[in-house]
């Protein structure tokens, strides 16, 4: 059997060998949403300090929107939206008879602040619910979360600490006999009539009942700064609340309410405190980084809150001239200068909200 020799072959540059060719390396690219879920801290750090993933600057807040009197069967209501955080608040008034309380009326109305009386009687009852579906963290069938309970406690503390609602609009009086009823001026000249007048004067202007305001807040969408949205919804709903004109009837020994809407009364509001929440971002891979490398993010969304350990809230009134409350937790990276800067920014936020709250008729 004859073997045919294989002729020698040579490689030229125009004919490269398949085994020796090199292809450019393939770059692994991920969508921004996937990168944010895998490495949230690195994703946020890649945007800062000039901008945030949402496109806002670090000290830029999301524009708010406000609608009032959206609920038909409530005495006052408001819908607040800050970015993708949406909150509904309804205020309903119920009558509490003074005789049903365990505290004497004489002790309640003499020499005590309105906030103390309201707290003792429980005339302001807020409740906050984080609805199922408002955030992936809240699943159906779960018990009330600690986050909701914390927000409720902060709302109660701010309501009492600022004396936001005066007691005057919550009292229901017994004004005594109507003026001009049962005789003219000549009958009051006798000594017997003067004694009766003095006795009637002592019985007049007695507080017989109070309005109890049940403030229900429902968070239908949660994307950060839930306390800001919840408090501003409470503030707007209270400002929009109209209670029926009520009086004590001596014959029926009960409270009568005037059904006419033109006679409804608004609450006695004392100031309009506005909160501003913030977080301090610091990469967790460098826990001992100096303060100058930390970034303060105003009005954070849910993603930014999850990347930051330090958070706080500053509540101001009168365009920042009066500081109502300062809350800080998780660290001390803000410093004194940072707190002053946040107070100034909170004053600007107060002006933004005033432009919306002015549309509510007092």
URBELTA-V897789 format. One record per residue. RES is the residue in one small letter. PHI is phi in whole degrees, -180 to 180 (none if undefined). NEAR is the number of other ideal C-beta (glycine too) atoms within 8 Angstrom. Layout:
((RES,PHI,NEAR) (RES,PHI,NEAR))
This chain:
((x,none,2) (x,-86,3) (x,-105,4) (x,-90,4) (x,-67,4) (x,-84,4) (x,-69,4) (x,-68,4) (x,-120,4) (x,-121,4) (x,-96,6) (x,-111,5) (x,-57,4) (x,-77,3) (x,-126,6) (x,-71,7) (x,-77,7) (x,-61,5) (x,-77,4) (x,-106,6) (x,-74,7) (x,-120,4) (x,-99,4) (x,-63,4) (x,-65,4) (x,-82,4) (x,-89,4) (x,-85,4) (x,-118,3) (x,-121,7) (x,-63,5) (x,-57,8) (x,-65,6) (x,-70,8) (x,-62,10) (x,-66,11) (x,-79,6) (x,-77,7) (x,-132,7) (x,-63,11) (x,-66,10) (x,-66,8) (x,-65,12) (x,-69,14) (x,-66,9) (x,-68,6) (x,-87,9) (x,-75,11) (x,-94,4) (x,-81,5) (x,-145,7) (x,-117,12) (x,-57,9) (x,-80,5) (x,94,5) (x,-82,9) (x,-79,7) (x,-58,11) (x,-102,6) (x,-100,8) (x,-97,9) (x,-77,9) (x,-67,5) (x,-90,11) (x,-130,8) (x,-142,13) (x,-134,6) (x,-116,14) (x,56,7) (x,-86,8) (x,-98,8) (x,-74,3) (x,-96,4) (x,-110,10) (x,-74,8) (x,-163,14) (x,-153,14) (x,-157,16) (x,-122,13) (x,-117,14) (x,-132,11) (x,-124,12) (x,65,10) (x,-98,6) (x,-94,14) (x,-126,11) (x,-136,16) (x,-118,13) (x,-130,17) (x,-127,11) (x,-118,15) (x,-126,10) (x,-98,11) (x,-126,7) (x,-93,11) (x,-114,12) (x,-72,9) (x,-63,10) (x,-71,5) (x,-88,5) (x,-95,10) (x,-95,2) (x,-111,8) (x,-60,5) (x,-63,10) (x,-62,6) (x,-79,8) (x,-74,13) (x,-101,8) (x,-123,6) (x,70,2) (x,-127,9) (x,-72,6) (x,-62,11) (x,-63,9) (x,-68,8) (x,-66,13) (x,-63,14) (x,-69,8) (x,-66,8) (x,-85,12) (x,67,8) (x,-81,13) (x,-118,12) (x,-123,9) (x,-85,12) (x,-149,9) (x,-126,12) (x,-126,10) (x,-92,12) (x,-66,9) (x,-63,6) (x,95,5) (x,-71,10) (x,-158,10) (x,-60,3) (x,-73,5) (x,-107,12) (x,-104,6) (x,-65,4) (x,83,3) (x,-82,7) (x,-71,3) (x,-54,6) (x,-75,10) (x,-66,5) (x,-65,8) (x,-65,11) (x,-66,9) (x,-66,8) (x,-66,12) (x,-62,11) (x,-64,8) (x,-68,11) (x,-66,16) (x,-62,10) (x,-62,9) (x,-73,15) (x,-62,12) (x,-79,11) (x,-71,9) (x,-97,13) (x,50,10) (x,-63,11) (x,-107,16) (x,-78,11) (x,-75,11) (x,-60,7) (x,-79,12) (x,-103,13) (x,-82,10) (x,-121,12) (x,-101,10) (x,-107,12) (x,-83,7) (x,80,8) (x,-63,6) (x,-69,4) (x,-67,4) (x,81,3) (x,-98,5) (x,88,3) (x,129,5) (x,-104,5) (x,-73,5) (x,-69,5) (x,-70,8) (x,-83,10) (x,-81,6) (x,-77,7) (x,-67,5) (x,-67,6) (x,-68,11) (x,-65,9) (x,-66,8) (x,-66,8) (x,-65,9) (x,-66,8) (x,-64,8) (x,-67,10) (x,-64,8) (x,-70,6) (x,-83,8) (x,-75,9) (x,55,6) (x,-102,9) (x,-79,12) (x,-106,11) (x,-161,13) (x,-136,12) (x,-87,15) (x,-104,14) (x,-101,14) (x,-95,10) (x,-108,15) (x,-107,11) (x,-118,15) (x,-121,10) (x,-91,16) (x,-95,8) (x,-151,9) (x,-121,11) (x,-139,9) (x,90,13) (x,53,12) (x,-70,13) (x,-67,12) (x,-59,13) (x,-67,15) (x,-66,15) (x,-67,12) (x,-69,16) (x,-67,15) (x,-63,15) (x,-61,13) (x,-68,16) (x,-67,17) (x,-67,15) (x,-68,15) (x,-91,12) (x,-71,13) (x,-128,9) (x,-101,13) (x,-64,9) (x,-68,10) (x,-119,12) (x,-146,10) (x,-93,13) (x,-101,9) (x,-72,6) (x,-70,4) (x,-85,6) (x,53,5) (x,-158,6) (x,-94,12) (x,-114,9) (x,-112,7) (x,-81,8) (x,-77,5) (x,-75,7) (x,-70,6) (x,-71,4) (x,-100,8) (x,-66,10) (x,-115,9) (x,-89,11) (x,-79,12) (x,-89,9) (x,-93,12) (x,-116,8) (x,83,10) (x,-137,11) (x,-69,13) (x,-124,13) (x,-93,13) (x,-140,16) (x,-95,13) (x,-151,14) (x,-133,13) (x,-113,18) (x,-93,14) (x,-145,15) (x,-56,9) (x,-71,7) (x,-75,5) (x,-128,8) (x,-68,6) (x,-104,3) (x,-69,8) (x,-73,5) (x,-64,6) (x,-67,4) (x,-93,8) (x,-87,11) (x,-123,10) (x,-94,14) (x,-113,13) (x,-89,13) (x,52,15) (x,-73,14) (x,-90,13) (x,-65,10) (x,-65,11) (x,-69,14) (x,-63,11) (x,-71,7) (x,-93,9) (x,-120,14) (x,-94,8) (x,-104,14) (x,-144,14) (x,-167,14) (x,-143,13) (x,-122,15) (x,-111,15) (x,-129,17) (x,-139,12) (x,58,8) (x,59,8) (x,89,12) (x,-71,7) (x,-125,8) (x,-92,9) (x,-89,11) (x,-165,12) (x,-129,9) (x,-125,8) (x,-140,9) (x,-149,6) (x,101,8) (x,161,8) (x,-135,6) (x,-78,10) (x,-76,12) (x,79,8) (x,-68,5) (x,-63,6) (x,-66,11) (x,-65,11) (x,-63,8) (x,-65,9) (x,-70,15) (x,-64,12) (x,-63,9) (x,-68,11) (x,-65,15) (x,-62,12) (x,-67,9) (x,-66,11) (x,-61,15) (x,-65,9) (x,-62,11) (x,-74,12) (x,-63,10) (x,-64,7) (x,-88,11) (x,-72,12) (x,-66,6) (x,-73,6) (x,-82,9) (x,-74,2) (x,-82,5))
